[in-house]
Amino acid sequence: MTESESMTDTETLTPAATAAPVAEDKRARHKPRGQKPQGNAPRAARKVHPVLEQLFGLYPKMFGPRFLPLKLGVFQDLMAQHGDLFKKEDLKVALGLHARSTRYLEAVAAGHPRSDLQGEPIEPVAPEHVHHAILEVFKRRQGRSTDDLRPQVITRLVAAIEASGLSREDYDLRVRSQDEANNALLDEALAELGRQAAKREALLRAFEASGKSEAEFADMYGMDPKEVAGTLARARAAT
Protein backbone atom coordinates (compact mmCIF):
# COMPACT_ATOMS: atom_id res chain seq x y z
CA MET A 1 0.00 0.00 0.00
CA THR A 2 1.57 3.27 -1.08
CA GLU A 3 0.69 6.94 -0.58
CA SER A 4 0.39 7.40 -4.35
CA GLU A 5 -2.98 5.68 -4.28
CA SER A 6 -6.14 7.79 -4.19
CA MET A 7 -6.90 9.11 -0.73
CA THR A 8 -10.20 9.69 1.04
CA ASP A 9 -10.90 11.58 4.23
CA THR A 10 -11.29 8.45 6.36
CA GLU A 11 -9.83 8.62 9.84
CA THR A 12 -8.43 5.40 11.33
CA LEU A 13 -8.38 4.99 15.09
CA THR A 14 -6.44 2.51 17.16
CA PRO A 15 -8.30 0.60 19.90
CA ALA A 16 -6.85 3.00 22.48
CA ALA A 17 -8.57 5.88 20.74
CA THR A 18 -12.00 4.42 20.03
CA ALA A 19 -13.52 6.01 23.10
CA ALA A 20 -13.18 9.46 21.53
CA PRO A 21 -16.63 10.99 20.82
CA VAL A 22 -17.23 11.54 17.13
CA ALA A 23 -20.88 11.72 16.11
CA GLU A 24 -23.89 12.92 18.04
CA ASP A 25 -26.50 10.34 18.96
CA LYS A 26 -29.47 10.60 16.61
CA ARG A 27 -31.82 11.09 19.54
CA ALA A 28 -29.92 14.23 20.50
CA ARG A 29 -30.34 15.68 17.01
CA HIS A 30 -34.09 15.12 16.89
CA LYS A 31 -35.40 16.73 20.09
CA PRO A 32 -39.11 17.66 20.13
CA ARG A 33 -39.69 21.30 19.22
CA GLY A 34 -39.20 23.56 22.20
CA GLN A 35 -37.36 21.00 24.29
CA LYS A 36 -33.96 22.18 25.51
CA PRO A 37 -30.90 19.99 24.96
CA GLN A 38 -29.71 18.43 28.18
CA GLY A 39 -25.98 18.66 28.87
CA ASN A 40 -23.56 16.86 26.62
CA ALA A 41 -25.42 14.55 24.26
CA PRO A 42 -24.08 10.98 24.10
CA ARG A 43 -21.88 10.35 21.11
CA ALA A 44 -21.32 7.18 19.14
CA ALA A 45 -17.71 5.97 19.07
CA ARG A 46 -16.21 5.41 15.65
CA LYS A 47 -15.86 1.72 14.93
CA VAL A 48 -12.43 0.27 14.28
CA HIS A 49 -11.95 -2.23 11.49
CA PRO A 50 -11.48 -5.61 13.19
CA VAL A 51 -8.31 -6.32 11.22
CA LEU A 52 -6.80 -3.06 12.48
CA GLU A 53 -7.58 -4.17 16.03
CA GLN A 54 -5.67 -7.37 15.35
CA LEU A 55 -2.76 -5.47 13.81
CA PHE A 56 -2.68 -3.18 16.84
CA GLY A 57 -2.28 -6.21 19.08
CA LEU A 58 0.38 -7.81 16.89
CA TYR A 59 2.42 -4.71 15.99
CA PRO A 60 1.78 -1.87 18.48
CA LYS A 61 4.84 0.07 17.29
CA MET A 62 3.33 0.46 13.83
CA PHE A 63 -0.42 0.41 14.47
CA GLY A 64 -0.47 1.82 17.99
CA PRO A 65 -0.77 5.37 19.30
CA ARG A 66 2.09 6.60 17.07
CA PHE A 67 1.92 5.92 13.36
CA LEU A 68 4.96 5.48 11.12
CA PRO A 69 5.13 5.11 7.32
CA LEU A 70 4.94 1.44 6.41
CA LYS A 71 7.63 -0.23 4.33
CA LEU A 72 6.65 -1.04 0.76
CA GLY A 73 5.47 -4.62 0.50
CA VAL A 74 4.03 -4.76 4.01
CA PHE A 75 0.87 -6.42 2.68
CA GLN A 76 2.91 -9.32 1.33
CA ASP A 77 4.85 -9.53 4.61
CA LEU A 78 1.64 -9.77 6.63
CA MET A 79 0.13 -12.38 4.36
CA ALA A 80 3.32 -14.44 4.51
CA GLN A 81 3.38 -14.33 8.32
CA HIS A 82 -0.34 -14.40 9.08
CA GLY A 83 -2.00 -15.95 6.05
CA ASP A 84 -4.08 -18.14 8.35
CA LEU A 85 -5.27 -15.13 10.36
CA PHE A 86 -6.21 -12.54 7.71
CA LYS A 87 -8.39 -12.80 4.65
CA LYS A 88 -6.68 -11.16 1.70
CA GLU A 89 -9.46 -8.67 0.90
CA ASP A 90 -10.04 -7.76 4.55
CA LEU A 91 -6.35 -7.00 5.01
CA LYS A 92 -6.30 -4.84 1.87
CA VAL A 93 -9.27 -2.83 3.11
CA ALA A 94 -7.78 -2.38 6.59
CA LEU A 95 -4.40 -1.23 5.28
CA GLY A 96 -6.16 1.13 2.89
CA LEU A 97 -8.08 2.74 5.76
CA HIS A 98 -4.88 3.00 7.76
CA ALA A 99 -2.87 4.57 4.92
CA ARG A 100 -5.61 7.12 4.19
CA SER A 101 -6.01 8.27 7.78
CA THR A 102 -4.87 11.80 8.57
CA ARG A 103 -2.60 10.55 11.35
CA TYR A 104 -0.80 8.25 8.95
CA LEU A 105 -0.52 10.94 6.28
CA GLU A 106 0.97 13.29 8.88
CA ALA A 107 3.70 10.73 9.55
CA VAL A 108 4.44 10.57 5.82
CA ALA A 109 4.30 14.36 5.46
CA ALA A 110 6.78 14.73 8.33
CA GLY A 111 9.32 12.72 6.32
CA HIS A 112 9.69 9.86 8.79
CA PRO A 113 11.37 6.83 7.17
CA ARG A 114 9.41 3.79 6.13
CA SER A 115 9.65 1.13 8.83
CA ASP A 116 9.10 -2.62 9.07
CA LEU A 117 6.47 -4.22 11.26
CA GLN A 118 8.78 -4.01 14.29
CA GLY A 119 9.19 -0.26 13.85
CA GLU A 120 12.74 -0.45 12.49
CA PRO A 121 13.57 2.16 9.78
CA ILE A 122 14.02 0.62 6.32
CA GLU A 123 14.13 3.37 3.70
CA PRO A 124 13.20 7.02 3.10
CA VAL A 125 9.74 7.90 1.86
CA ALA A 126 9.82 8.96 -1.80
CA PRO A 127 9.70 12.78 -2.24
CA GLU A 128 6.46 12.56 -4.23
CA HIS A 129 4.76 10.65 -1.40
CA VAL A 130 5.87 13.25 1.14
CA HIS A 131 4.68 16.03 -1.18
CA HIS A 132 1.22 14.60 -1.80
CA ALA A 133 0.77 13.76 1.90
CA ILE A 134 1.51 17.39 2.81
CA LEU A 135 -1.07 18.60 0.30
CA GLU A 136 -3.72 16.11 1.44
CA VAL A 137 -3.27 17.01 5.11
CA PHE A 138 -3.46 20.71 4.18
CA LYS A 139 -6.67 20.14 2.20
CA ARG A 140 -8.34 18.36 5.11
CA ARG A 141 -7.27 20.95 7.68
CA GLN A 142 -8.18 23.90 5.47
CA GLY A 143 -11.64 22.41 5.00
CA ARG A 144 -12.18 22.56 8.76
CA SER A 145 -10.56 25.93 9.41
CA THR A 146 -11.58 29.54 8.83
CA ASP A 147 -7.91 30.60 8.84
CA ASP A 148 -5.79 30.76 5.71
CA LEU A 149 -3.35 27.86 6.08
CA ARG A 150 -1.55 28.48 2.79
CA PRO A 151 1.52 30.10 4.41
CA GLN A 152 1.97 27.01 6.59
CA VAL A 153 1.70 24.56 3.70
CA ILE A 154 4.12 26.63 1.58
CA THR A 155 6.66 26.51 4.43
CA ARG A 156 6.25 22.73 4.68
CA LEU A 157 6.60 22.28 0.93
CA VAL A 158 9.76 24.39 0.82
CA ALA A 159 11.26 22.26 3.60
CA ALA A 160 10.22 19.08 1.76
CA ILE A 161 11.82 20.25 -1.49
CA GLU A 162 15.07 21.03 0.29
CA ALA A 163 15.02 17.72 2.20
CA SER A 164 14.46 15.77 -1.03
CA GLY A 165 17.95 16.62 -2.30
CA LEU A 166 16.48 17.21 -5.77
CA SER A 167 16.88 20.29 -7.89
CA ARG A 168 13.78 22.44 -8.23
CA GLU A 169 13.38 21.25 -11.81
CA ASP A 170 13.66 17.55 -10.93
CA TYR A 171 11.30 17.93 -7.98
CA ASP A 172 8.77 19.65 -10.21
CA LEU A 173 8.91 16.79 -12.71
CA ARG A 174 8.33 14.18 -10.01
CA VAL A 175 5.41 15.77 -8.17
CA ARG A 176 3.46 17.91 -10.64
CA SER A 177 -0.02 16.53 -11.19
CA GLN A 178 -3.22 17.36 -13.06
CA ASP A 179 -4.66 19.09 -9.99
CA GLU A 180 -4.36 22.82 -10.71
CA ALA A 181 -4.88 23.85 -7.10
CA ASN A 182 -2.04 21.58 -5.98
CA ASN A 183 0.14 22.81 -8.84
CA ALA A 184 -0.48 26.42 -7.78
CA LEU A 185 0.82 25.60 -4.28
CA LEU A 186 3.82 23.85 -5.83
CA ASP A 187 4.59 26.89 -7.99
CA GLU A 188 4.36 29.16 -4.96
CA ALA A 189 6.72 26.94 -2.97
CA LEU A 190 9.23 26.75 -5.83
CA ALA A 191 9.11 30.53 -6.23
CA GLU A 192 9.71 31.01 -2.49
CA LEU A 193 12.62 28.60 -2.64
CA GLY A 194 14.05 30.61 -5.52
CA ARG A 195 13.75 33.83 -3.54
CA GLN A 196 15.52 32.27 -0.57
CA ALA A 197 18.31 30.97 -2.82
CA ALA A 198 18.74 34.43 -4.36
CA LYS A 199 19.05 35.99 -0.90
CA ARG A 200 21.70 33.45 0.11
CA GLU A 201 23.66 34.12 -3.08
CA ALA A 202 23.50 37.85 -2.46
CA LEU A 203 24.73 37.37 1.10
CA LEU A 204 27.60 35.21 -0.13
CA ARG A 205 28.67 37.82 -2.68
CA ALA A 206 28.51 40.57 -0.05
CA PHE A 207 30.56 38.46 2.36
CA GLU A 208 33.23 37.65 -0.24
CA ALA A 209 33.48 41.32 -1.21
CA SER A 210 33.75 42.46 2.42
CA GLY A 211 37.10 40.79 3.12
CA LYS A 212 35.98 40.13 6.70
CA SER A 213 35.66 36.98 8.75
CA GLU A 214 32.22 35.43 9.17
CA ALA A 215 32.04 36.73 12.76
CA GLU A 216 33.03 40.26 11.71
CA PHE A 217 30.59 40.18 8.79
CA ALA A 218 27.75 39.08 11.07
CA ASP A 219 28.59 41.80 13.58
CA MET A 220 28.72 44.42 10.83
CA TYR A 221 25.15 43.62 9.78
CA GLY A 222 23.83 42.86 13.25
CA MET A 223 23.16 39.22 12.39
CA ASP A 224 23.46 36.01 14.37
CA PRO A 225 26.92 34.51 13.59
CA LYS A 226 25.53 30.97 13.53
CA GLU A 227 22.77 31.99 11.12
CA VAL A 228 25.30 33.72 8.86
CA ALA A 229 27.59 30.68 8.90
CA GLY A 230 24.70 28.36 8.03
CA THR A 231 23.42 30.61 5.25
CA LEU A 232 26.87 30.99 3.72
CA ALA A 233 27.45 27.23 3.88
CA ARG A 234 24.19 26.57 2.05
CA ALA A 235 25.00 29.22 -0.56
CA ARG A 236 28.42 27.69 -1.18
CA ALA A 237 26.92 24.19 -1.46
CA ALA A 238 24.50 25.42 -4.12
CA THR A 239 27.23 26.92 -6.30
LINGI-V81501 format. One record per backbone hydrogen bond with DSSP energy under -1.0 kcal/mol. CO is the residue of the C=O (numbers start at 1). NH is the residue of the N-H. Records with the same first field share a line. If there is no record, write none. Layout:
CO = NH / NH
//
This chain:
2 = 5
8 = 10
14 = 17
17 = 20
23 = 44
25 = 28 / 29
32 = 35
42 = 25
44 = 23
49 = 53
50 = 54
51 = 55
52 = 56
53 = 57
54 = 58
55 = 59
59 = 62 / 63
60 = 64
69 = 115
71 = 74
73 = 77
74 = 78
75 = 79
76 = 80
77 = 81
78 = 82
82 = 85 / 86
87 = 91
88 = 92
89 = 93
90 = 94
91 = 95
92 = 96
93 = 97
94 = 98
95 = 99
96 = 100
98 = 101
101 = 105
102 = 106
103 = 107
104 = 108
105 = 109
106 = 110
107 = 112
108 = 111
114 = 122 / 123
115 = 71
116 = 119
120 = 116
123 = 114
126 = 130
127 = 131
128 = 132
129 = 133
130 = 134
131 = 135
132 = 136
133 = 137
134 = 138
135 = 139
136 = 140
137 = 141
138 = 142
139 = 143
141 = 144
149 = 153
150 = 154
151 = 155
152 = 156
153 = 157
154 = 158
155 = 159
156 = 160
157 = 161
158 = 162
159 = 163
160 = 164
167 = 171
168 = 172
169 = 173
170 = 174
171 = 175
172 = 176
179 = 183
180 = 184
181 = 185
182 = 186
183 = 187
184 = 188
185 = 189
186 = 190
187 = 191
188 = 192
189 = 193
190 = 194
191 = 195
192 = 196
193 = 197
194 = 198
195 = 199
196 = 200
197 = 201
198 = 202
199 = 203
200 = 204
201 = 205
202 = 206
203 = 207
204 = 208
205 = 209
206 = 210
213 = 217
214 = 218
215 = 219
216 = 220
217 = 221
218 = 223
224 = 228
225 = 229
226 = 230
227 = 231
228 = 232
229 = 233
230 = 234
231 = 235
232 = 236
233 = 237
234 = 238
//
